[in-house]
Amino acid sequence: MSIDVKGLGFSYGRRDVLRDVSFSIPDGMLVNVLGPNGVGKSTLFRCILCLNTGWTGSITVNGRDLRSLSVRERAREIAYIPQSHSSVYDYNVLDVVLMSASGGVGMFGSPKKRHVERAWEALERVGVAHLGHRPYTRISGGEKQLVLIARAIAQDARTIVMDEPTSALDYGNTVRVLSAVRQLAREGMSIVQSTHQPDQAFLYADRTLVLNEGRVCAYGDPKDVVTKELVSAIYHVDVEVCSLYGDKVRVCVPVSELDRKQAREEAER
Ligand SMILES: Nc1ncnc2c1ncn2[C@@H]1O[C@H](COP(=O)(O)OP(=O)(O)OP(=O)(O)O)[C@@H](O)[C@H]1O
């Protein structure tokens, strides 16, 4: 089991954000986390990454109790990719990959030949090796996300946590990043990522976890979880979930827009 969360609770001061959250992510699985703004998705990730302390319950990562791991051991198990990432220093892309927390180099060490080879391999694997010598501050948002995925690969972590990894990306980069992530899960990594696009799960996720009011309100196969009833209820919009390509994929359509369009067309006739 890659991540096993049992009875997780967390509060900011007196404000309870997570209550009795329990779920397990098997190895090699890509899990999308859905939920309205402010429901606690980032807070959940920050607990799993030990960036938030003081949580109750238990979190096990690759069979090891999170509380028993050193920072370096944790980094070997889990890599984190934030929503967007900017660097104030003009490191080149290869250096950013080499700075992975557990790759044996760290911020101030000097990389050995095997570290450099591993970093190039990781950049190659996500299709951005051609950017290796470019300054990280001068590549696009989508390219940065791919470089951070390469860094997670070079870090040798078996699990990646991604907080809205495509929120700042255009359509093409969104597809490229999600495809790269999908491929990593096929190769055995476990990935948990939050998103505000419920229908992304149909193409890219093995499971969908839905948080609402600090609790897990659904978890399972995207086709069972991302339903018209659930999406309408948690986001307070009327949607239809439509099936395409012999149900190989489904899309969410806001029905109120369709009703308005129909009313406009009828008024114009
Ligand atoms: N450092 C903090 N101190 C106090 N409250 C916080 C802190 N960080 C987040 N919160 C509150 O905790 C709740 C959960 O926030 P969190 O960022 O986890 O939500 P989220 O589901 O990731 O939201 P979004 O989808 O908007 O990114 C929110 O009500 C937020 O205002």
The ligand as a Gaussian input file, in Angstrom:
#p B3LYP/6-31G(d) Opt

LIG

0 1
 N       -2.327000      28.329000       7.482000
 C       -3.631000      28.365000       7.704000
 N       -4.133000      28.888000       8.842000
 C       -5.469000      28.899000       9.087000
 N       -6.390000      28.411000       8.231000
 C       -5.957000      27.882000       7.078000
 C       -4.561000      27.827000       6.743000
 N       -4.429000      27.250000       5.533000
 C       -5.682000      26.946000       5.116000
 N       -6.589000      27.330000       6.033000
 C       -8.051000      27.150000       5.972000
 O       -8.300000      25.744000       5.984000
 C       -9.344000      25.410000       5.079000
 C       -8.809000      24.380000       4.076000
 O       -7.843000      25.003000       3.251000
 P       -7.107000      24.220000       2.086000
 O       -6.105000      25.138000       1.501000
 O       -6.646000      22.907000       2.587000
 O       -8.325000      23.962000       1.065000
 P       -8.304000      23.429000      -0.417000
 O       -9.371000      22.395000      -0.510000
 O       -6.942000      23.006000      -0.823000
 O       -8.753000      24.739000      -1.200000
 P       -8.530000      25.189000      -2.721000
 O       -9.310000      24.240000      -3.577000
 O       -9.136000      26.563000      -2.742000
 O       -7.062000      25.193000      -3.007000
 C       -9.784000      26.707000       4.431000
 O      -10.919000      27.158000       5.108000
 C       -8.639000      27.652000       4.664000
 O       -9.074000      28.976000       4.796000

